[in-house]
């Protein structure tokens, strides 16, 4: 996939353009040979995620599920909509099984709007930096430590009634 961030240095910028051309070539080659990209359909994701949660629920594990993270629409056109779609699938699966769900997308988006990209993300606006990972870690730790057992522990009765 093409890189969204280019260096301001002319030498690095040219190398990055060549790198993107190679990425595009190999991505096209993979699609031509394999007929697919490194992406999964929402239906396949939903099925696999549901199966995974069902297996964990049957083991009486405390489960905390997280949404996709927020990324910059300007640099990744269309990707945030896909992330929202997959996050909705995750949330729906967790609600059906009475499992904890953390909306990291909303958390990171709110933090970026309040503090700016540099406080939460690396320059690519895709990978969180130390500040972003600290926010994520605190959110997960709070869910583990402060959530009532009822909200983090799925009920087998709920699972079994789903069929």
MDTraj code that builds the backbone (N, CA, C; nanometers):
import mdtraj as md
import numpy as np

residues = "UNK UNK UNK UNK UNK UNK UNK UNK UNK UNK UNK UNK UNK UNK UNK UNK UNK UNK UNK UNK UNK UNK UNK UNK UNK UNK UNK UNK UNK UNK UNK UNK UNK UNK UNK UNK UNK UNK UNK UNK UNK UNK UNK UNK UNK UNK UNK UNK UNK UNK UNK UNK UNK UNK UNK UNK UNK UNK UNK UNK UNK UNK UNK UNK UNK UNK UNK UNK UNK UNK UNK UNK UNK UNK UNK UNK UNK UNK UNK UNK UNK UNK UNK UNK UNK UNK UNK UNK UNK UNK UNK UNK UNK UNK UNK UNK UNK UNK UNK UNK UNK UNK UNK UNK UNK UNK UNK UNK UNK UNK UNK UNK UNK UNK UNK UNK UNK UNK UNK UNK UNK UNK UNK UNK UNK UNK UNK UNK UNK UNK UNK UNK UNK UNK UNK UNK UNK UNK UNK UNK UNK UNK UNK UNK UNK UNK UNK UNK UNK UNK UNK UNK UNK UNK UNK UNK UNK UNK UNK UNK UNK UNK UNK".split()
xyz = np.array([
    [0.0839, -0.1170, 0.0000],
    [0.0000, 0.0000, 0.0000],
    [0.0889, 0.1240, 0.0000],
    [0.0484, 0.2257, -0.0697],
    [0.1337, 0.3450, -0.0767],
    [0.1465, 0.4144, 0.0581],
    [0.2612, 0.4719, 0.0786],
    [0.2839, 0.5448, 0.2030],
    [0.2143, 0.6803, 0.1939],
    [0.1522, 0.7257, 0.3018],
    [0.0814, 0.8523, 0.2993],
    [0.1716, 0.9710, 0.3305],
    [0.2880, 0.9441, 0.3863],
    [0.3753, 1.0513, 0.4328],
    [0.5055, 1.0476, 0.3533],
    [0.5417, 1.1616, 0.2972],
    [0.6660, 1.1706, 0.2208],
    [0.7631, 1.2659, 0.2901],
    [0.8886, 1.2323, 0.2810],
    [0.9923, 1.3164, 0.3385],
    [0.9998, 1.4479, 0.2616],
    [1.0407, 1.5531, 0.3288],
    [1.0622, 1.6811, 0.2624],
    [1.1988, 1.6858, 0.1939],
    [1.2857, 1.5933, 0.2297],
    [1.4166, 1.5831, 0.1663],
    [1.3972, 1.5236, 0.0266],
    [1.4489, 1.5911, -0.0760],
    [1.4290, 1.5480, -0.2144],
    [1.4804, 1.4061, -0.2371],
    [1.5974, 1.3723, -0.1835],
    [1.6535, 1.2386, -0.2016],
    [1.5641, 1.1307, -0.1429],
    [1.5210, 1.1520, -0.0207],
    [1.4321, 1.0543, 0.0438],
    [1.2965, 1.0491, -0.0264],
    [1.2485, 1.1651, -0.0698],
    [1.1191, 1.1720, -0.1380],
    [1.1220, 1.0861, -0.2649],
    [1.2290, 1.0945, -0.3407],
    [1.2416, 1.0151, -0.4636],
    [1.2468, 0.8663, -0.4309],
    [1.3237, 0.8295, -0.3297],
    [1.3310, 0.6889, -0.2876],
    [1.1932, 0.6397, -0.2440],
    [1.1189, 0.7226, -0.1724],
    [0.9860, 0.6837, -0.1270],
    [0.8884, 0.6683, -0.2446],
    [0.9034, 0.7525, -0.3479],
    [0.8204, 0.7361, -0.4680],
    [0.8504, 0.6038, -0.5375],
    [0.9782, 0.5686, -0.5454],
    [1.0172, 0.4405, -0.6049],
    [0.9618, 0.3257, -0.5203],
    [0.9714, 0.3391, -0.3883],
    [0.9169, 0.2384, -0.2973],
    [0.7664, 0.2210, -0.3202],
    [0.6944, 0.3308, -0.3343],
    [0.5501, 0.3220, -0.3591],
    [0.5202, 0.2543, -0.4916],
    [0.6002, 0.2830, -0.5931],
    [0.5797, 0.2178, -0.7231],
    [0.5992, 0.0665, -0.7092],
    [0.7013, 0.0272, -0.6331],
    [0.7250, -0.1159, -0.6106],
    [0.6097, -0.1778, -0.5321],
    [0.5616, -0.1092, -0.4300],
    [0.4479, -0.1587, -0.3519],
    [0.3255, -0.1775, -0.4416],
    [0.3015, -0.0795, -0.5270],
    [0.1869, -0.0879, -0.6185],
    [0.2033, -0.2067, -0.7140],
    [0.3236, -0.2232, -0.7683],
    [0.3498, -0.3334, -0.8609],
    [0.3241, -0.4685, -0.7930],
    [0.3822, -0.4884, -0.6740],
    [0.3682, -0.6165, -0.6059],
    [0.2248, -0.6407, -0.5586],
    [0.1560, -0.5354, -0.5164],
    [0.0157, -0.5497, -0.4788],
    [-0.0669, -0.5934, -0.5997],
    [-0.0429, -0.5331, -0.7156],
    [-0.1133, -0.5716, -0.8382],
    [-0.0789, -0.7143, -0.8786],
    [0.0481, -0.7513, -0.8616],
    [0.0907, -0.8872, -0.8951],
    [0.0216, -0.9910, -0.8053],
    [0.0143, -0.9618, -0.6771],
    [-0.0525, -1.0519, -0.5828],
    [-0.1994, -1.0665, -0.6195],
    [-0.2658, -0.9543, -0.6502],
    [-0.4069, -0.9620, -0.6893],
    [-0.4241, -1.0430, -0.8172],
    [-0.3308, -1.0282, -0.9133],
    [-0.3405, -1.1012, -1.0397],
    [-0.3207, -1.2512, -1.0184],
    [-0.2276, -1.2871, -0.9317],
    [-0.1974, -1.4288, -0.9082],
    [-0.2981, -1.4914, -0.8118],
    [-0.3226, -1.4221, -0.7024],
    [-0.4033, -1.4773, -0.5940],
    [-0.5506, -1.4391, -0.6043],
    [-0.5781, -1.3296, -0.6742],
    [-0.7158, -1.2841, -0.6872],
    [-0.7684, -1.2122, -0.5652],
    [-0.6797, -1.1723, -0.4755],
    [-0.7246, -1.1061, -0.3532],
    [-0.6183, -1.0093, -0.3038],
    [-0.6576, -0.9272, -0.2094],
    [-0.5637, -0.8410, -0.1394],
    [-0.5548, -0.8885, 0.0044],
    [-0.4825, -0.8154, 0.0836],
    [-0.4670, -0.8515, 0.2246],
    [-0.5836, -0.7941, 0.3048],
    [-0.7020, -0.8083, 0.2577],
    [-0.8188, -0.7537, 0.3231],
    [-0.9223, -0.8639, 0.3331],
    [-1.0074, -0.8568, 0.4285],
    [-1.1099, -0.9579, 0.4475],
    [-1.2456, -0.8893, 0.4332],
    [-1.3409, -0.9605, 0.3807],
    [-1.4751, -0.9033, 0.3663],
    [-1.5371, -0.8852, 0.5048],
    [-1.6263, -0.7901, 0.5187],
    [-1.6935, -0.7723, 0.6483],
    [-1.7661, -0.8993, 0.6935],
    [-1.8243, -0.9720, 0.5992],
    [-1.8961, -1.0945, 0.6342],
    [-1.8012, -1.2012, 0.6889],
    [-1.6874, -1.2185, 0.6234],
    [-1.5890, -1.3172, 0.6706],
    [-1.5324, -1.2757, 0.8061],
    [-1.5038, -1.1470, 0.8229],
    [-1.4532, -1.0975, 0.9502],
    [-1.5547, -1.1229, 1.0606],
    [-1.6807, -1.0890, 1.0339],
    [-1.7862, -1.1067, 1.1332],
    [-1.7977, -1.2530, 1.1762],
    [-1.7932, -1.3426, 1.0801],
    [-1.8009, -1.4865, 1.1098],
    [-1.6835, -1.5317, 1.1964],
    [-1.5631, -1.4945, 1.1556],
    [-1.4428, -1.5367, 1.2302],
    [-1.4398, -1.4746, 1.3696],
    [-1.4774, -1.3482, 1.3798],
    [-1.4768, -1.2820, 1.5096],
    [-1.5798, -1.3453, 1.6022],
    [-1.6974, -1.3752, 1.5479],
    [-1.8014, -1.4406, 1.6276],
    [-1.7534, -1.5767, 1.6761],
    [-1.6890, -1.6531, 1.5881],
    [-1.6370, -1.7848, 1.6274],
    [-1.5324, -1.7724, 1.7379],
    [-1.4423, -1.6763, 1.7238],
    [-1.3399, -1.6555, 1.8259],
    [-1.4033, -1.6200, 1.9598],
    [-1.4970, -1.5254, 1.9598],
    [-1.5619, -1.4879, 2.0856],
    [-1.6390, -1.6044, 2.1462],
    [-1.7061, -1.6821, 2.0626],
    [-1.7787, -1.7979, 2.1147],
    [-1.6845, -1.8943, 2.1865],
    [-1.5680, -1.9174, 2.1295],
    [-1.4707, -2.0078, 2.1927],
    [-1.4214, -1.9510, 2.3252],
    [-1.3959, -1.8214, 2.3289],
    [-1.3495, -1.7589, 2.4531],
    [-1.4595, -1.7575, 2.5578],
    [-1.5822, -1.7291, 2.5160],
    [-1.6952, -1.7271, 2.6089],
    [-1.7133, -1.8631, 2.6745],
    [-1.6993, -1.9681, 2.5992],
    [-1.7171, -2.1028, 2.6540],
    [-1.6102, -2.1380, 2.7569],
    [-1.5006, -2.0644, 2.7576],
    [-1.3939, -2.0885, 2.8547],
    [-1.4075, -1.9997, 2.9774],
    [-1.5179, -1.9260, 2.9882],
    [-1.5432, -1.8365, 3.1019],
    [-1.4283, -1.7388, 3.1249],
    [-1.3758, -1.6839, 3.0180],
    [-1.2670, -1.5869, 3.0291],
    [-1.3231, -1.4458, 3.0402],
    [-1.2532, -1.3604, 3.1129],
    [-1.2853, -1.2183, 3.1097],
    [-1.2330, -1.1661, 2.9764],
    [-1.3197, -1.1057, 2.8997],
    [-1.2851, -1.0651, 2.7634],
    [-1.3030, -0.9149, 2.7503],
    [-1.2030, -0.8491, 2.6928],
    [-1.2109, -0.7073, 2.6620],
    [-1.1786, -0.6930, 2.5137],
    [-1.2746, -0.6470, 2.4365],
    [-1.2552, -0.6288, 2.2919],
    [-1.2404, -0.4804, 2.2614],
    [-1.1618, -0.4499, 2.1608],
    [-1.1346, -0.3112, 2.1236],
    [-1.1733, -0.2853, 1.9794],
    [-1.2149, -0.1632, 1.9542],
    [-1.2446, -0.1196, 1.8182],
    [-1.1139, -0.1005, 1.7412],
    [-1.1287, -0.0702, 1.6141],
    [-1.0136, -0.0256, 1.5352],
    [-0.9717, 0.1118, 1.5874],
    [-0.8531, 0.1555, 1.5534],
    [-0.8065, 0.2866, 1.5969],
    [-0.8432, 0.3933, 1.4949],
    [-0.8366, 0.5158, 1.5362],
    [-0.8633, 0.6313, 1.4511],
    [-0.7406, 0.6584, 1.3640],
    [-0.7612, 0.6914, 1.2380],
    [-0.6516, 0.7330, 1.1504],
    [-0.6971, 0.8532, 1.0681],
    [-0.6043, 0.9175, 1.0040],
    [-0.6283, 1.0426, 0.9325],
    [-0.6937, 1.0179, 0.7963],
    [-0.8160, 1.0636, 0.7802],
    [-0.8909, 1.0492, 0.6542],
    [-0.8169, 1.1146, 0.5376],
    [-0.7489, 1.2260, 0.5644],
    [-0.6777, 1.2958, 0.4554],
    [-0.5671, 1.2092, 0.3959],
    [-0.5039, 1.1285, 0.4789],
    [-0.3930, 1.0462, 0.4327],
    [-0.4369, 0.9067, 0.3909],
    [-0.5513, 0.8630, 0.4407],
    [-0.6017, 0.7288, 0.4107],
    [-0.7481, 0.7390, 0.3682],
    [-0.7732, 0.7970, 0.2515],
    [-0.9124, 0.8195, 0.2100],
    [-0.9935, 0.6897, 0.2104],
    [-1.1086, 0.6948, 0.2749],
    [-1.1986, 0.5796, 0.2790],
    [-1.1708, 0.4800, 0.3898],
    [-1.0492, 0.4773, 0.4406],
    [-1.0139, 0.3787, 0.5428],
    [-1.0903, 0.4004, 0.6733],
    [-1.1071, 0.5247, 0.7205],
    [-1.1842, 0.5410, 0.8444],
    [-1.3262, 0.4843, 0.8345],
    [-1.3886, 0.4936, 0.7186],
    [-1.5221, 0.4351, 0.7028],
    [-1.5162, 0.2835, 0.7174],
    [-1.4123, 0.2223, 0.6620],
    [-1.3953, 0.0779, 0.6783],
    [-1.3704, 0.0436, 0.8252],
    [-1.2869, 0.1240, 0.8928],
    [-1.2600, 0.1000, 1.0344],
    [-1.3880, 0.1102, 1.1164],
    [-1.4728, 0.2088, 1.0837],
    [-1.5998, 0.2229, 1.1556],
    [-1.6883, 0.1002, 1.1321],
    [-1.6922, 0.0511, 1.0096],
    [-1.7713, -0.0676, 0.9777],
    [-1.7242, -0.1881, 1.0595],
    [-1.5936, -0.2127, 1.0594],
    [-1.5407, -0.3280, 1.1325],
    [-1.5570, -0.3090, 1.2834],
    [-1.5452, -0.1864, 1.3307],
    [-1.5677, -0.1599, 1.4733],
    [-1.7123, -0.1876, 1.5117],
    [-1.8069, -0.1534, 1.4235],
    [-1.9482, -0.1848, 1.4510],
    [-1.9697, -0.3359, 1.4596],
    [-1.9016, -0.4105, 1.3717],
    [-1.9129, -0.5569, 1.3767],
    [-1.8589, -0.6112, 1.5091],
    [-1.7462, -0.5570, 1.5524],
    [-1.6885, -0.5990, 1.6805],
    [-1.7852, -0.5660, 1.7937],
    [-1.8366, -0.4427, 1.7946],
    [-1.9280, -0.4002, 1.9012],
    [-2.0531, -0.4879, 1.9032],
    [-2.1103, -0.5157, 1.7881],
    [-2.2303, -0.6001, 1.7812],
    [-2.2025, -0.7384, 1.8378],
    [-2.0892, -0.7951, 1.8022],
    [-2.0527, -0.9277, 1.8547],
    [-2.0341, -0.9251, 2.0055],
    [-1.9760, -0.8183, 2.0576],
    [-1.9560, -0.8107, 2.2024],
    [-2.0877, -0.7905, 2.2752],
    [-2.1771, -0.7112, 2.2177],
    [-2.3079, -0.6892, 2.2811],
    [-2.3886, -0.8186, 2.2857],
    [-2.3812, -0.8965, 2.1810],
    [-2.4548, -1.0230, 2.1773],
    [-2.4066, -1.1197, 2.2849],
    [-2.2818, -1.1060, 2.3242],
    [-2.2230, -1.1998, 2.4198],
    [-2.1978, -1.1370, 2.5561],
    [-2.2435, -1.0131, 2.5741],
    [-2.2258, -0.9423, 2.7005],
    [-2.0783, -0.9324, 2.7396],
    [-1.9972, -0.8894, 2.6446],
    [-1.8524, -0.8789, 2.6613],
    [-1.8119, -0.7309, 2.6576],
    [-1.7092, -0.6951, 2.7335],
    [-1.6591, -0.5570, 2.7341],
    [-1.6156, -0.5131, 2.5949],
    [-1.6468, -0.3890, 2.5614],
    [-1.6065, -0.3301, 2.4341],
    [-1.5479, -0.1929, 2.4620],
    [-1.4303, -0.1670, 2.4097],
    [-1.3661, -0.0365, 2.4248],
    [-1.3625, 0.0318, 2.2891],
    [-1.4131, 0.1524, 2.2828],
    [-1.4152, 0.2288, 2.1585],
    [-1.2876, 0.3135, 2.1505],
    [-1.1797, 0.2497, 2.1065],
    [-1.0523, 0.3200, 2.0932],
    [-1.0570, 0.4227, 1.9813],
    [-1.1373, 0.3972, 1.8789],
    [-1.1527, 0.4921, 1.7676],
    [-1.1984, 0.6275, 1.8226],
    [-1.3068, 0.6272, 1.9022],
    [-1.3594, 0.7514, 1.9589],
    [-1.2598, 0.8153, 2.0558],
    [-1.1960, 0.7334, 2.1377],
    [-1.0974, 0.7838, 2.2333],
    [-0.9834, 0.8570, 2.1625],
    [-0.9261, 0.7945, 2.0605],
    [-0.8127, 0.8543, 1.9899],
    [-0.8559, 0.9741, 1.9053],
    [-0.9723, 0.9657, 1.8448],
    [-1.0235, 1.0786, 1.7652],
    [-1.0430, 1.2007, 1.8552],
    [-1.1026, 1.1796, 1.9717],
    [-1.1250, 1.2878, 2.0672],
    [-0.9910, 1.3475, 2.1118],
    [-0.8936, 1.2609, 2.1388],
    [-0.7627, 1.3084, 2.1831],
    [-0.6935, 1.3893, 2.0735],
    [-0.7023, 1.3424, 1.9494],
    [-0.6422, 1.4163, 1.8370],
    [-0.7097, 1.5523, 1.8222],
    [-0.8420, 1.5561, 1.8341],
    [-0.9117, 1.6839, 1.8175],
    [-0.8783, 1.7814, 1.9302],
    [-0.8484, 1.7307, 2.0488],
    [-0.8165, 1.8168, 2.1628],
    [-0.6696, 1.8558, 2.1685],
    [-0.5811, 1.7618, 2.1323],
    [-0.4380, 1.7839, 2.1528],
    [-0.3556, 1.7877, 2.0247],
    [-0.4121, 1.7451, 1.9139],
    [-0.3382, 1.7418, 1.7878],
    [-0.2769, 1.6053, 1.7610],
    [-0.2448, 1.5823, 1.6346],
    [-0.1909, 1.4533, 1.5913],
    [-0.0594, 1.4186, 1.6605],
    [0.0284, 1.5172, 1.6783],
    [0.1629, 1.4902, 1.7301],
    [0.1635, 1.4375, 1.8735],
    [0.0588, 1.4635, 1.9497],
    [0.0523, 1.4138, 2.0882],
    [0.0107, 1.2675, 2.0946],
    [-0.0482, 1.2157, 1.9841],
    [-0.1081, 1.0827, 1.9878],
    [-0.0496, 0.9875, 1.8827],
    [-0.0070, 1.0416, 1.7702],
    [0.0362, 0.9589, 1.6571],
    [0.1744, 0.9982, 1.6068],
    [0.2378, 0.8994, 1.5408],
    [0.3606, 0.9294, 1.4684],
    [0.3251, 1.0164, 1.3482],
    [0.4245, 1.0613, 1.2776],
    [0.4016, 1.1529, 1.1665],
    [0.3177, 1.0932, 1.0538],
    [0.3074, 0.9605, 1.0489],
    [0.2264, 0.8981, 0.9436],
    [0.0768, 0.9045, 0.9735],
    [0.0390, 0.9493, 1.0936],
    [-0.1007, 0.9602, 1.1361],
    [-0.1740, 0.8263, 1.1263],
    [-0.0975, 0.7186, 1.1388],
    [-0.1511, 0.5829, 1.1327],
    [-0.1109, 0.5049, 1.2574],
    [0.0155, 0.5116, 1.2918],
    [0.0681, 0.4389, 1.4079],
    [0.0716, 0.5309, 1.5296],
    [0.0105, 0.4881, 1.6405],
    [0.0190, 0.5685, 1.7626],
    [0.1640, 0.5833, 1.8084],
    [0.1926, 0.6943, 1.8721],
    [0.3244, 0.7138, 1.9334],
    [0.3126, 0.6772, 2.0813],
    [0.4118, 0.7105, 2.1605],
    [0.4090, 0.6771, 2.3027],
    [0.2862, 0.7323, 2.3732],
    [0.2487, 0.8562, 2.3400],
    [0.1298, 0.9165, 2.4010],
    [0.0024, 0.8418, 2.3645],
    [-0.0072, 0.7996, 2.2379],
    [-0.1244, 0.7244, 2.1926],
    [-0.1323, 0.5886, 2.2596],
    [-0.0176, 0.5204, 2.2678],
    [-0.0176, 0.3889, 2.3330],
    [-0.0463, 0.4012, 2.4828],
    [-0.0051, 0.5117, 2.5418],
    [-0.0350, 0.5332, 2.6838],
    [-0.1860, 0.5475, 2.7040],
    [-0.2528, 0.6219, 2.6154],
    [-0.3985, 0.6350, 2.6228],
    [-0.4667, 0.4985, 2.6097],
    [-0.4216, 0.4207, 2.5108],
    [-0.4791, 0.2878, 2.4870],
    [-0.4574, 0.1980, 2.6081],
    [-0.3355, 0.1989, 2.6611],
    [-0.3042, 0.1141, 2.7770],
    [-0.3892, 0.1521, 2.8980],
    [-0.4063, 0.2818, 2.9212],
    [-0.4898, 0.3254, 3.0339],
    [-0.6339, 0.2800, 3.0164],
    [-0.6844, 0.2896, 2.8952],
    [-0.8224, 0.2490, 2.8688],
    [-0.8415, 0.0993, 2.8947],
    [-0.7475, 0.0196, 2.8477],
    [-0.7558, -0.1256, 2.8684],
    [-0.7397, -0.1590, 3.0170],
    [-0.6431, -0.0945, 3.0827],
    [-0.6223, -0.1193, 3.2260],
    [-0.7465, -0.0818, 3.3063],
    [-0.8087, 0.0316, 3.2726],
    [-0.9311, 0.0710, 3.3431],
    [-1.0416, -0.0311, 3.3240],
    [-1.0531, -0.0835, 3.2025],
    [-1.1565, -0.1847, 3.1767],
    [-1.1305, -0.3100, 3.2594],
    [-1.0058, -0.3502, 3.2674],
    [-0.9716, -0.4713, 3.3418],
    [-0.9903, -0.4505, 3.4922],
    [-0.9471, -0.3364, 3.5426],
    [-0.9473, -0.3139, 3.6870],
    [-1.0792, -0.2583, 3.7410],
    [-1.1504, -0.1800, 3.6615],
    [-1.2667, -0.1094, 3.7152],
    [-1.4009, -0.1620, 3.6688],
    [-1.4032, -0.2412, 3.5655],
    [-1.5301, -0.2933, 3.5172],
    [-1.5833, -0.3969, 3.6159],
    [-1.7128, -0.4000, 3.6307],
    [-1.7716, -0.5021, 3.7169],
    [-1.7542, -0.6370, 3.6498],
    [-1.7396, -0.7428, 3.7270],
    [-1.7239, -0.8752, 3.6674],
    [-1.8383, -0.9081, 3.5720],
    [-1.9578, -0.8601, 3.6035],
    [-2.0720, -0.8913, 3.5188],
    [-2.0513, -0.8366, 3.3773],
    [-1.9936, -0.7177, 3.3637],
    [-1.9807, -0.6592, 3.2307],
    [-1.8611, -0.7143, 3.1534],
    [-1.7643, -0.7728, 3.2232],
    [-1.6489, -0.8303, 3.1537],
    [-1.6603, -0.9809, 3.1353],
    [-1.7469, -1.0429, 3.2106],
    [-1.7616, -1.1878, 3.2005],
    [-1.8875, -1.2197, 3.1212],
    [-1.8720, -1.2865, 3.0077],
    [-1.9906, -1.3246, 2.9314],
    [-2.0697, -1.4306, 3.0063],
    [-2.1964, -1.4347, 2.9763],
    [-2.2785, -1.5377, 3.0388],
    [-2.3017, -1.6495, 2.9388],
    [-2.2748, -1.7717, 2.9829],
    [-2.2964, -1.8861, 2.8939],
    [-2.4428, -1.8962, 2.8558],
    [-2.5305, -1.8589, 2.9485],
    [-2.6733, -1.8669, 2.9196],
    [-2.7059, -1.7817, 2.7982],
    [-2.6528, -1.6594, 2.7942],
    [-2.6733, -1.5711, 2.6807],
    [-2.6169, -1.6351, 2.5554],
    [-2.4958, -1.6888, 2.5662],
    [-2.4318, -1.7518, 2.4516],
    [-2.5128, -1.8708, 2.4017],
    [-2.5554, -1.9551, 2.4932],
    [-2.6264, -2.0765, 2.4531],
    [-2.7636, -2.0446, 2.3939],
    [-2.8271, -1.9373, 2.4425],
    [-2.9586, -1.9047, 2.3894],
    [-2.9501, -1.8502, 2.2477],
    [-2.8316, -1.8027, 2.2110],
    [-2.8119, -1.7492, 2.0759],
    [-2.8122, -1.8608, 1.9738],
    [-2.7744, -1.9782, 2.0170],
    [-2.7783, -2.0951, 1.9304],
    [-2.6518, -2.1159, 1.8629],
])
top = md.Topology()
chain = top.add_chain()
for i, resn in enumerate(residues, 1):
    res = top.add_residue(resn, chain, resSeq=i)
    for name in ("N", "CA", "C"):
        top.add_atom(name, md.element.get_by_symbol(name[0]), res)
traj = md.Trajectory(xyz[None], top)
